[in-house]
Amino acid sequence: MWPAALGRWAEIPICNLCLHRKRPPLIGDLVARGKHSQRKSKERSQSSNRWIERQRRDPYVAMAQVQGLPSRSSFKLKEINEFYFPHLHAKLEEKCKCSGSNRPNRRKLIQPGALILDLGAAPGGWSLYASTQLKLGLGGAVVAVDLLSLDETLHSCNSDITSRIRANLQSNFHFIQGDFTMNETRKRIMGAFANVSKNIQNNDSAGAIGRRPNLVLSDMAANFTGDSDTDAIRTLDLCERAMAFAAGTGCFNPSYSPRDGEGVLEDGGALLCKFFTCGRENEAELMDAAKRAFGSVHILKPKASRKESSEVYLLALDHRKKNAK
Ligand SMILES: C[S@@+](CC[C@H](N)C(=O)[O-])C[C@H]1O[C@@H](n2cnc3c(N)ncnc32)[C@H](O)[C@@H]1O
């Protein structure tokens, strides 16, 4: 117990999306704060009150609690998968019919046999939702990456997200704790995909897929500094890095040739990536890169994403690597 600390519980950092504080306060946290921090803590408790009030009124937070989900983020991916994607796909199909070409018939972004890379996965909302959409028999698998462990942010909750995902995917779920921007972490990601592929071949599953992911998700957000412009630029940088990893750094070059692609995504694969709007000038490089490397590019604002937040999702479909003109 930490009776003296209870009054200052509101000062302990909270995950910006899930309901839970990252860990209980340690006496050291409170002692370490000198007198000069008292004014700041008053300000913080006001904003903390606003945050609690907003969480209380948020229907997605309530639904996430009722359904035992680790975060309200799951609803964003669900909406994109089950609502936005079918609409976009139908429109693209219509276009293809007019031009006489054929598109594979797909109803959802997450196909049952998909090989998914989930970047910025903690506390696990997207991985958990994706695991319910995949079928083991078809080789569906998720490799998830985060700086934090999946269950670290769920201290006050009894649910164990990793084992719930494993219940759906067994050994076809790999979690890598590390910084996605580091080479070491990227090597571990590729190693995990190689393992998934081996498992699939050993099980001799129907429709086994190759070693490359066909869907890269990034819900990564840089640690909030309190300055929204800085936060947006730092998160945009993470989004650009996810794009470069998925489609190859070459797509940021105006003379990009799809044949030179060196990214991890399979041909025809998709990228779904979060960023905070920060002006066309800042976003131009990302948008141009996406248009070079993908057949169609969309900016989505799911209903589950708070209206007052500048958060949006870039959905890039049909990665064109070798087949492009
Ligand atoms: C908004 S949360 C993700 C929520 C998650 N999609 C869900 O459904 O529960 C953003 C996550 O990005 C992670 N992140 C930020 N920078 C990262 C990096 N360089 N490498 C890996 N993860 C990172 C953070 O640790 C944080 O857990």
Ligand as a Chemical Component Dictionary entry (heavy atoms), coordinates in Angstrom:
data_LIG
# 
_chem_comp.id                   LIG 
_chem_comp.type                 NON-POLYMER 
_chem_comp.pdbx_formal_charge   0 
_chem_comp.three_letter_code    LIG 
# 
loop_
_chem_comp_atom.comp_id 
_chem_comp_atom.atom_id 
_chem_comp_atom.alt_atom_id 
_chem_comp_atom.type_symbol 
_chem_comp_atom.charge 
_chem_comp_atom.model_Cartn_x 
_chem_comp_atom.model_Cartn_y 
_chem_comp_atom.model_Cartn_z 
_chem_comp_atom.pdbx_ordinal 
LIG C1  C1  C 0  -1.382 5.026  -29.173 1  
LIG S1  S1  S 1  -0.365 3.818  -28.464 2  
LIG C2  C2  C 0  -0.802 2.382  -29.429 3  
LIG C3  C3  C 0  -2.133 1.781  -29.058 4  
LIG C4  C4  C 0  -2.306 0.382  -29.670 5  
LIG N1  N1  N 0  -2.419 0.444  -31.116 6  
LIG C5  C5  C 0  -3.535 -0.301 -29.133 7  
LIG O1  O1  O 0  -4.425 -0.612 -29.909 8  
LIG O2  O2  O -1 -3.598 -0.609 -27.941 9  
LIG C6  C6  C 0  1.165  4.254  -29.196 10 
LIG C7  C7  C 0  2.319  3.321  -28.869 11 
LIG O3  O3  O 0  3.431  3.630  -29.719 12 
LIG C8  C8  C 0  4.587  3.202  -29.027 13 
LIG N2  N2  N 0  5.797  3.744  -29.662 14 
LIG C9  C9  C 0  6.146  5.050  -29.778 15 
LIG N3  N3  N 0  7.349  5.149  -30.369 16 
LIG C10 C10 C 0  7.777  3.881  -30.644 17 
LIG C11 C11 C 0  8.961  3.331  -31.240 18 
LIG N4  N4  N 0  9.938  4.118  -31.676 19 
LIG N5  N5  N 0  9.055  1.996  -31.338 20 
LIG C12 C12 C 0  8.059  1.194  -30.888 21 
LIG N6  N6  N 0  6.922  1.654  -30.319 22 
LIG C13 C13 C 0  6.784  2.979  -30.187 23 
LIG C14 C14 C 0  4.341  3.716  -27.619 24 
LIG O4  O4  O 0  5.139  3.040  -26.675 25 
LIG C15 C15 C 0  2.835  3.462  -27.443 26 
LIG O5  O5  O 0  2.600  2.276  -26.721 27 
# 
loop_
_chem_comp_bond.comp_id 
_chem_comp_bond.atom_id_1 
_chem_comp_bond.atom_id_2 
_chem_comp_bond.value_order 
_chem_comp_bond.pdbx_ordinal 
LIG C1  S1  SING 1  
LIG S1  C2  SING 2  
LIG S1  C6  SING 3  
LIG C2  C3  SING 4  
LIG C3  C4  SING 5  
LIG C4  N1  SING 6  
LIG C4  C5  SING 7  
LIG C5  O1  DOUB 8  
LIG C5  O2  SING 9  
LIG C6  C7  SING 10 
LIG C7  O3  SING 11 
LIG C7  C15 SING 12 
LIG O3  C8  SING 13 
LIG C8  N2  SING 14 
LIG C8  C14 SING 15 
LIG N2  C9  SING 16 
LIG N2  C13 SING 17 
LIG C9  N3  DOUB 18 
LIG N3  C10 SING 19 
LIG C10 C11 SING 20 
LIG C10 C13 DOUB 21 
LIG C11 N4  SING 22 
LIG C11 N5  DOUB 23 
LIG N5  C12 SING 24 
LIG C12 N6  DOUB 25 
LIG N6  C13 SING 26 
LIG C14 O4  SING 27 
LIG C14 C15 SING 28 
LIG C15 O5  SING 29 
# 
